[in-house]
Amino acid sequence: MTSPIDPLQQLITGCVNVHSKAELQAKLKLGRPLRVKLGVDPTSSDIHLGHTVVFQKLRQFQELGHQAVLIIGDYTTMIGDPSGRSTTRPHLSLEQILENAKTYQSQAFKVLDPEKTELRFNSEWLAPMKFADVIKLNSRVTLQQMLQREDFRNRVDQGHAIHLHELQYPVMQGWDSVMVQADVELGGTDQLFNLLVGRDLQREEKQEQQIVMTMPLLVGLDGVQKMSKSLGNFVGVDEAPTGMFGKLMSISDELMETYYNLLLGEQLDASLHPMEAKKSLAERIVARYHSAAAAKEARADFELRFSKRDLESAELPDYAPAADVPRDMISLVVDAFQQCFKITKSRGDARRLIEGGSVMWRGEKISDVKAMIEVDVEGVLKLDRKNAVRIKK
């Protein structure tokens, strides 16, 4: 008979930082549901697979009987989290933030159990604060503490600006923990400093300090930077099944082990052929966020397009180049990737795809980087091994 998995071991598995395991073990022995906080800022309209790494850990707490506290940072989004940034985030209007927040809520519940989720907006307690309240809160954190943050320190060393409003962000996030009386706070590794500020503020307020648990950051489709919508290297949880499947098929073989580990919670079977491993990953992810039937259809469509190379009869995204887009092959490949797949390619990338024989127009391989496609001509443009579009007038 298999012995039950220890809850502590189950919860810390996959975490990069746990501050601290002993404190978490003590809280688990309290005999009550823990309040487990996760804050998300609706900086865009979509939750992507990178977000789901920490969402899945929150769901794990729920399945063990604990209370998830999901904070929509409608107020903190107006500042913009500086974590991991080399430049100041652009400001969003309140209208944009509230519109994004609607989709964040619906998409979050693709992972979380809504019956065990307490949903809060941090404008509830941050908006009513007076300037004197803000000054008093700031008095609890020193500039030296703030400059311990690696991203702030790097920006100082590199001569990049740090605006005073950015220094408020960790304090505001920490105050969220006080207001919801969090027992545990989850975040990505880039959030560690902010989460620790929450512990400090709780101690100041004579509350029990929250346990800080951080999860790894998922590398995006480019294989270099963390998944981010602003970088165009993301897979949204609400994307169409075929688009989601196709994007996942574009990741490098080197990323496969990480994706299996962070998204499926499994080790990659080394005996699987890389292509089959990638198809299996893509099919399972699509099934999770859509349905098993949709996943099978997406896989069949992909295999029709690329394994059987029957592109003419496959379902492809329509691409109508704007009038100001040059008609040379390099420009069209770069623009088609961006417009149809939200994948950023440089002109050098497009040149290499053409010279490597990956680009095809109407079934014919293109080797001339100066090749042109005339206006008002329709046909299938194959961009690389995994992506193709149907050029429309």
N, C-alpha and C positions, 0 to 999 in steps of 0.2 A: 504494500500500500504506500502510495506516494505521500510524503509528509507535506503539510500545507506550507506555502511560501511565507516567510516572515514578512509582515507588512513594512517594517523599516527597510529591509533589504530591497523589497519591491519598489518602494518609493525613491530610494536613492540611486537605484540602477539607472544609468544613462546620464546622471547629473555630473556636471563639471565641478561645481562648488556646492557644498552643503555646510552652512554655518549655523549651528553645528549639528553633527549626528547625535551627540549626547543630548542636546536640547530637544531635538526632534523626537528621540526615543522617549524622553520624559513627557513631552506633550501628548504623544500617542497613548500614554498610560493614564491620561486624565479621565478617560471614560466618557468623553463627550465629542461631538463632531468638531473638528478644527475648522477655523475660518481661513480658507486658502485663497489669497488674493492674486489676481493677475490684472494688470492694467494694459490697455491697448489704446493707442492714439489713432483715430480715423484720419490718417494723413492722405489716404486714397480711398477709392471706392471698393477695393477688393482685399480680402484676406487671401494670402498665398500659402503655399506648402511650407514655407519657412516659418510662418506663424504657428502652423499646426504642431510643430515639434513640442512647443511648450503647452499648447492646448491639450495635447494628448496626455501630458503629465498631469494637468489639472483634472482631466477626465479620470485618470487613475485614482486620484484622491477621492473623486465622487463615488467611484465604484467601491471604495473602501468605507463609504458612509460619511464622508466629510462634506462640508459646505463650500462650494465654489463662490467666490465673490469676484465677479467680472466688472471691472471699472472701465467705462468708456471715457477716455480722457478728452472730453469736448473742450475743457478749459485749458489743459496742458497743451493740446494741439495748437492753440493760438500762439504758444511760445515756440514749440517745436523741440523735440528731444535732441540735444547735441551729441548723444552717445555715438561714438564711432565716426563722427563727422569731422571733416577737415575744413568745412565752411559752414556758415550760418544757414539754417533751413529757411526756405521761403515761407512767408506768412500766408495762411489760408483765411478766407473770409468765414464768418460764423455760418453763413448759408451753406458753403461748401462742406464745412465740418459736419453740420447736422445731416446733410444729405448722405455723406459718407457713413455716418454713424448708423443709419438705417440698414445699409447693406452689411455692415460689420456685425450687427446683432443677428441677422438671419443666417449669415454664413458661419458665425461662431457656433451656432447650435447644430451645425452639421457634425461637430465633434462633441460638444458638451451636452449634458442632460439638462434641458431647461427646467425640469422639476427640481433639480438640486443646484440651481444657479441663482444667486442674488445679483441682479443687474443694477449698477449704480452709475451715475454721471458725476464726475468730480466738480462740475460747476455748482452742484448742490451745496457744497461747503466753501469752495474757493471764490465763487462770484460774490457772495455777501461780505467778504473780508474788506475791512477798511485799511487805509494806508498804514495806520498805526499798528494794525494787526500784522501786516506784512513785515514792517520794520522789526517788530518783536520776534517774529518767526526767524527772520534773517540773523538776529543777534545770537542764535543758537548754533550757527555754523560759521566757521572761519574761512577766510580766503585761502589760507594754507591748506585746509582740507580740500577745497575745490581744486586747487592746483595739483593735488595728488592724482587727480584723474589723468589717465594717460592721454586721452584725446585733447584735453585742455592744455596739458603740458607740452604736447607735440606742437600744438598751434602756436603757443608762446615761443617755443624754440625755433619754429619756422617763420616767425614774424607775421602769422595770420591773426586776424582780429578775433577777439572774443568779446561779444557784446554782453553788457550787464544783465540783460533779460535772460540770457542763456544760463547764467549762474543760478537763476531762480528755479530752473526745472527740477533738479534733484530735491530741492527743498519742498516743492509742491508735491512731487511724487511721494516723498517721505511722509508728508502731512496726510496724504490719502490713507496711508497705513494706520495712522493714529485715528482717523475719523471712522474707519470701518473695523478697528480693533483686530487687525489681522494677526493670526497665529503663524502663518506661513506666507511668504511672498515668492512667486515664481517669476523668472525672466530669462532672457538670453545672457550669455557671458558678458556682452557689452553693457548690461544693466547692473553689474555687480555693485558699483559705487552707489548708484541711486538706491538700491535695495538696502545697503548698509546705512545710508542716511535715515531710512525709515526706522531702523533699529534704534539709532541714536535719539530720534525724536520721540519714539515710544518710551524710552527710558526717561527722558525729560518729563514726560507726562505721567510717569509712575505706572505705565502699562507694562505687561509682560512683553519682552522683545520678540519680534517675529523671527522665525527661522528663514534664512535666505537660501534659496535653491536656484542655481542657474543651469540652463540647458545649452548644448552646443548650438552654434549658428549654422544653418544650412547654406552651403555654397550654392550659388545660382547656376543657371544654365551655361554661363560663360566659363565656369570652372575656376573662377578667380575670386570674385567678390561675393559677399553674403547676398542671398536672394532678396531682391528689392524691386518694387514696381518702378521706382524712379530710375533704376538702372536698366530696366527692360529685360532682366534675366530671371523672370519669375514664372511660376505656374499658378494661376488663380484657382481657388477651390470651386468657383462658380463657372469656370470656362466650359465651353461645349466639350463633350466627350472626345470627339475627334481631334480638337485642338489640344486638349490636355494630353492625350495619348501621343500625338506627334511631338509636342514639346519634350515630353519625358524621353522619347526615343532619340532626342538630340543631345542628351548629356553624354559626356565622355565615359569610356569604360573605367577610367580611373576613379570616377565619382560613384560608381555602382555600389561599392561596399558601404560608403557613407549613407547613401540614399536608403539602402535596405535597412541599415541600422537605425537611422533617425526617423524614417517614415513608416517602416513596417515593424520595427523592434526586433529584427531578425539578423542573423549572420548570412551573408551571401554564400550560397552553395557553390563552392569552387569547382564542382564538377559540371556545372551548367555552362554551355556555350555563351559568351558575352551577349550575343544577339538575343538568344532565348531568355537569358536573365533579364535583359532590358525590357523585352516584350511582357514578361511575367510581371515585372514591377509596374509597368505602365497600366496593364490590364487591372491589376489589383487596386491601384490608386484610383483609377476611373470608377471601378465598381464601388469603392468606398464612398465617393462623393456624388455618384450618380446611381447606377444599378449594375448588376451583373450582366443584364442583357445589353445595356448601353456599352459596357466594357468590351463585350464580345464583338459587337458591331464595329466599335472603334478599331479593334485589332484587325478584324477582317478588312476594313477599309484601308488600314495602313498596309497590310500585306498585299492587297490588290494594287495599291499605288506603287509600292516600292519593291516588294518581293517578286510579284508577277509583272511589274513594270507596265501595267495596263493603265496608264495615266489618263488617257482620253475618256475612259468610262468611269473614272473614280470621282468621288465627291471632293472638289478642291475649292479653296477660297477664291472668290472673284477678286481680281486686281485691276483697277482702272487707274493708270498713272495720271497724276494731275498734269495740267497743261504746262506747268513750269518745271516738270521733271525731264531732264535730258533723256533722249531715247537711246543713248549708248548702253551697252550691256552692263557695264559696271554700275552705272547710276541706277538702272532698273533693278538689278539684283539687290543693291543696298536698300532701295526704297521699298521693294516688295517684302523683304524681311521685316522691315520696320512696320509697314502698314498692315500686313496680314498676320504676322506672328509676334509683333512687339519685340523682335530680336534685333539688337543693334549690331550692325556689321560695318566695318570701315571699308573704304575703297580698296585698301590693301587686301583685306579679307576676301572681297569679291574678286579681285584680280587672281588671288591664289586659287579660288574655287574654279575659275574659268581655266586657268593654266593647268590645273590638276584634272580637268576633264569631267568635273561634277555638274557643270551647267549644260542644260539641253534646251533647245527651242524647237517645238513641233517635232520631237523625236530625234532631232539631229544634235550631236554633240557640238558645242561651241568652243573653239580653241582660240579664236581671235578676240583679244580684249577690246579691240576697237569696233567690234561688230555692232550694228544698229538694228533696231526693230522699228519699222515704219509705223506712223500714226494710223489708227483705224484698222490695224491688223490684229486678229484674235488668234489665240492658240495657247497651248500649255507651255509654261516656262518652268523647268525643273531647276531649282536653286542649288540643291546639294543632294546628298543621299537620302535625306529624310523630309525635305520640304519642297513643295511645288505649288504653283498658282496658275489660275486660268486668266490670262489677260483678256479683258473685255474692252469694248470701245467706250 
